[in-house]
């Protein structure tokens, strides 16, 4: 009989302990939702215990509990105290976490304008004097409106210092610009007839509704053999794909984050307008002396 009452009392004490400090506003936390469910189950058991004790016809410790029962009860009290402390620690941790506003994800590191990268020519046409002391490199997406806007000032900077500055276009087509890769391939196909720069500029100036008809029209406008351009465009597709992927891999290695990204003699620059390019080129020429 003592064991029966012992079990019932244990159930009641646990219900009281689990109730400590748990409030309904914290029920959004998964851990506390589980504790609240356990609380409800055990409180139900406690009510059944009380109802059973009230209805029981058995005498209840009229001569006092035995020493064995008291030892079990004291052991239980110690375990209950430890459980209560643990629950309060959990509650405090959850309350602290809920009180703190969510932290925004860390932003990207600042742009690096000091590192000098090695940017090989490889398959890329060099536009201008090949042995010029200053080389500008432009990573572009042919469908990017900012590339269209900022390409022209860079070309003017090259023309302003003939023989001293040249430039290369590296492709960095973005995944959400489906027309960027076909346009890049059209420029490469035009390069087979020595008109890469002209086709690239024409594509950047006409960066809407790119497709077969536009490619053929621009090829004709700049004086190319249209049939050969189209044959090279389609027949060398695997070669163009490799060139584009090589450029993308290179861009990732030298810290390209978006388009356009410009480099002067391997160092990233934020020059974008005529005055900025003139100052940047003058500084690069000064460093070469």
C-alpha positions as CSV (number, residue, x, y, z in Angstrom):
1,X,0.0,0.0,0.0
2,X,2.9,2.4,0.8
3,X,4.3,1.8,-2.7
4,X,0.9,2.7,-4.2
5,X,0.7,5.9,-2.3
6,X,4.4,6.6,-2.8
7,X,3.8,6.4,-6.6
8,X,0.8,8.7,-6.4
9,X,2.6,11.3,-4.3
10,X,5.6,11.2,-6.7
11,X,3.3,12.0,-9.6
12,X,1.8,15.0,-7.7
13,X,5.2,16.5,-6.8
14,X,6.5,16.2,-10.3
15,X,3.4,18.1,-11.5
16,X,4.1,21.0,-9.2
17,X,7.8,21.1,-10.1
18,X,7.2,21.2,-13.9
19,X,4.7,24.0,-13.4
20,X,7.4,26.3,-11.9
21,X,8.0,29.5,-14.0
22,X,6.4,28.2,-17.2
23,X,4.0,30.8,-18.7
24,X,1.8,30.6,-21.7
25,X,3.6,33.3,-23.7
26,X,6.7,31.1,-23.9
27,X,4.8,28.3,-25.5
28,X,6.2,29.2,-28.9
29,X,9.5,27.6,-27.9
30,X,9.6,23.9,-28.9
31,X,11.2,22.8,-25.6
32,X,8.6,24.6,-23.5
33,X,5.8,23.4,-25.7
34,X,6.9,19.9,-24.8
35,X,7.2,20.8,-21.1
36,X,3.8,22.3,-21.1
37,X,2.3,19.2,-22.6
38,X,4.0,17.1,-19.9
39,X,2.8,19.5,-17.3
40,X,-0.8,19.1,-18.5
41,X,-0.5,15.3,-18.5
42,X,1.0,15.2,-15.0
43,X,-1.5,17.7,-13.6
44,X,-4.2,15.5,-14.9
45,X,-2.6,12.6,-13.1
46,X,-2.3,14.7,-9.9
47,X,-6.1,15.4,-10.0
48,X,-6.8,11.7,-10.4
49,X,-4.5,11.0,-7.4
50,X,-6.4,13.6,-5.3
51,X,-9.7,12.1,-6.3
52,X,-8.5,8.6,-5.5
53,X,-7.2,9.6,-2.1
54,X,-10.5,11.3,-1.3
55,X,-12.6,8.3,-2.4
56,X,-10.3,5.7,-0.8
57,X,-11.6,3.8,2.2
58,X,-8.1,2.8,3.2
59,X,-6.6,4.5,6.3
60,X,-3.9,7.0,5.4
61,X,-0.8,6.7,7.6
62,X,-2.7,6.7,10.9
63,X,0.3,5.3,12.6
64,X,2.8,7.3,10.5
65,X,4.8,6.4,7.5
66,X,7.6,3.8,7.8
67,X,11.3,4.6,7.8
68,X,11.7,3.0,4.4
69,X,9.0,5.3,3.0
70,X,10.6,8.4,4.5
71,X,14.0,7.4,3.0
72,X,12.4,7.1,-0.4
73,X,10.6,10.4,0.1
74,X,13.8,12.3,1.1
75,X,15.6,10.8,-2.0
76,X,12.8,12.0,-4.1
77,X,12.9,15.5,-2.6
78,X,16.6,15.8,-3.6
79,X,15.9,14.7,-7.1
80,X,13.0,17.1,-7.4
81,X,15.1,20.0,-6.2
82,X,17.7,19.2,-8.8
83,X,15.0,19.0,-11.5
84,X,13.5,22.3,-10.4
85,X,16.9,24.0,-10.7
86,X,17.4,22.5,-14.1
87,X,14.0,23.7,-15.3
88,X,14.6,27.2,-14.0
89,X,18.0,27.3,-15.9
90,X,16.2,26.2,-19.1
91,X,13.5,28.8,-18.6
92,X,16.1,31.6,-18.0
93,X,18.0,30.6,-21.1
94,X,14.8,30.6,-23.2
95,X,13.7,34.0,-21.9
96,X,17.1,35.5,-22.6
97,X,17.0,34.2,-26.2
98,X,13.5,35.5,-26.7
99,X,14.4,38.9,-25.3
100,X,17.3,39.4,-27.7
101,X,16.4,40.7,-31.2
102,X,17.5,38.4,-34.1
103,X,21.0,39.3,-35.3
104,X,21.3,40.1,-39.0
105,X,23.6,37.9,-41.0
106,X,27.2,39.3,-41.4
107,X,27.7,41.4,-44.4
108,X,30.3,40.9,-47.0
109,X,33.8,42.2,-46.2
110,X,34.8,45.6,-47.6
111,X,36.1,45.8,-51.2
112,X,39.8,45.2,-51.5
113,X,41.5,47.9,-53.6
114,X,45.0,47.0,-52.5
115,X,45.7,43.5,-53.7
116,X,47.3,43.1,-57.1
117,X,45.9,40.1,-58.9
118,X,47.4,38.2,-61.8
119,X,44.8,38.4,-64.6
120,X,46.1,36.4,-67.6
121,X,45.2,37.2,-71.2
122,X,44.5,33.5,-72.2
123,X,41.7,33.6,-74.9
124,X,40.7,37.2,-74.4
125,X,41.3,39.7,-77.2
126,X,43.5,42.6,-76.1
127,X,42.0,45.8,-77.4
128,X,44.6,48.6,-78.0
129,X,48.4,48.5,-78.0
130,X,49.3,45.0,-76.8
131,X,52.5,46.1,-74.9
132,X,50.9,49.2,-73.3
133,X,52.1,49.8,-69.7
134,X,48.5,50.0,-68.4
135,X,45.9,47.3,-68.9
136,X,42.3,47.8,-67.9
137,X,40.2,44.6,-67.3
138,X,36.5,44.7,-67.3
139,X,34.4,41.8,-66.0
140,X,31.0,42.2,-67.6
141,X,27.5,40.7,-68.1
142,X,26.2,41.7,-71.5
143,X,22.7,42.0,-70.1
144,X,23.7,44.1,-67.2
145,X,22.5,47.7,-67.5
146,X,25.3,49.0,-65.4
147,X,27.8,47.4,-67.7
148,X,26.2,49.3,-70.6
149,X,26.5,52.5,-68.7
150,X,30.1,52.3,-67.5
151,X,31.7,50.6,-70.5
152,X,31.8,53.8,-72.6
153,X,33.9,55.9,-70.1
154,X,36.4,53.2,-69.9
155,X,36.8,53.0,-73.7
156,X,37.2,56.8,-73.8
157,X,40.0,56.5,-71.1
158,X,41.8,54.1,-73.4
159,X,41.4,56.4,-76.4
160,X,42.7,59.4,-74.4
161,X,46.1,57.7,-73.9
162,X,46.8,56.0,-77.2
163,X,49.7,53.5,-76.9
164,X,49.7,53.8,-73.1
165,X,46.5,51.9,-72.2
166,X,44.8,48.8,-73.5
167,X,41.8,46.8,-72.2
168,X,40.4,43.3,-72.0
169,X,36.8,42.2,-71.5
170,X,36.3,39.1,-69.3
171,X,32.8,37.6,-69.2
172,X,30.9,37.1,-65.9
173,X,27.4,36.3,-67.0
174,X,25.0,36.2,-64.1
175,X,22.6,33.3,-63.6
176,X,19.4,35.5,-63.7
177,X,20.4,37.1,-67.1
178,X,19.6,34.4,-69.7
179,X,20.7,36.6,-72.6
180,X,24.2,37.3,-71.2
181,X,25.8,34.1,-72.4
182,X,24.4,34.2,-76.0
183,X,25.6,37.8,-76.4
184,X,29.0,36.9,-75.1
185,X,29.2,34.1,-77.6
186,X,28.2,36.5,-80.4
187,X,31.0,38.8,-79.5
188,X,33.5,35.9,-79.5
189,X,32.2,34.8,-82.9
190,X,32.7,38.3,-84.2
191,X,36.2,38.2,-82.8
192,X,37.0,35.5,-85.3
193,X,36.8,38.2,-87.9
194,X,38.8,40.7,-85.8
195,X,35.7,42.7,-84.7
196,X,35.4,41.7,-81.1
197,X,35.6,45.2,-79.6
198,X,33.1,46.6,-82.1
199,X,30.6,43.8,-81.5
200,X,31.0,44.0,-77.7
201,X,30.3,47.7,-77.8
202,X,27.3,47.3,-80.1
203,X,25.8,44.6,-77.8
204,X,26.3,46.8,-74.8
205,X,24.6,49.7,-76.5
206,X,21.7,47.5,-77.6
207,X,21.2,45.5,-74.4
208,X,17.5,44.8,-74.9
209,X,15.8,41.9,-76.8
210,X,19.0,40.1,-77.7
211,X,18.7,37.2,-79.9
212,X,19.5,35.8,-83.3
213,X,18.0,38.7,-85.3
214,X,19.8,41.3,-83.3
215,X,23.1,39.4,-83.5
216,X,22.9,39.2,-87.3
217,X,21.8,42.9,-87.6
218,X,24.7,44.1,-85.5
219,X,27.1,41.9,-87.4
220,X,26.0,43.4,-90.6
221,X,26.1,46.9,-89.2
222,X,29.8,46.6,-88.2
223,X,30.8,45.1,-91.6
224,X,31.1,41.4,-90.8
225,X,30.3,38.4,-92.9
226,X,27.0,37.5,-91.3
227,X,27.0,33.9,-92.5
228,X,30.4,33.2,-91.1
229,X,29.6,34.9,-87.8
230,X,26.5,32.7,-87.4
231,X,28.5,29.6,-88.4
232,X,31.1,30.3,-85.8
233,X,28.5,31.3,-83.2
234,X,26.8,27.9,-83.5
235,X,29.7,25.6,-84.5
236,X,32.1,26.7,-81.8
237,X,29.6,26.7,-79.0
238,X,31.6,24.2,-76.8
239,X,34.7,26.4,-77.2
240,X,32.7,29.5,-76.2
241,X,31.3,27.7,-73.2
242,X,34.7,26.9,-72.0
243,X,35.9,30.4,-72.4
244,X,33.0,31.7,-70.4
245,X,33.5,29.2,-67.6
246,X,37.2,30.1,-67.5
247,X,36.4,33.8,-67.1
248,X,33.8,33.0,-64.4
249,X,36.4,30.9,-62.5
250,X,39.0,33.7,-62.9
251,X,36.5,36.3,-61.6
252,X,35.8,34.2,-58.5
253,X,39.5,34.0,-57.9
254,X,40.1,37.7,-58.1
255,X,37.2,38.8,-56.0
256,X,34.5,39.7,-58.5
257,X,31.2,40.2,-56.7
258,X,29.1,41.7,-59.4
259,X,29.2,43.4,-62.7
260,X,30.8,45.5,-63.9
261,X,34.1,45.0,-62.0
262,X,37.2,46.9,-63.2
263,X,40.9,46.3,-62.6
264,X,43.9,48.5,-63.5
265,X,47.1,46.5,-63.8
266,X,45.5,43.8,-61.7
267,X,44.3,46.1,-58.9
268,X,40.5,46.6,-58.4
269,X,39.3,50.2,-59.0
270,X,36.1,52.1,-58.3
271,X,36.7,54.4,-61.3
272,X,33.4,54.8,-63.2
273,X,33.3,58.2,-65.0
274,X,35.7,60.1,-67.2
275,X,37.4,62.0,-64.4
276,X,37.8,58.9,-62.3
277,X,39.3,56.9,-65.1
278,X,41.7,59.7,-66.0
279,X,42.9,59.9,-62.4
280,X,43.3,56.2,-62.1
281,X,45.2,55.8,-65.4
282,X,47.5,58.7,-64.5
283,X,48.3,57.1,-61.2
284,X,49.0,53.7,-62.9
285,X,51.3,55.4,-65.4
286,X,53.1,57.2,-62.6
287,X,53.6,53.9,-60.8
288,X,55.1,52.4,-63.9
289,X,57.9,55.1,-64.1
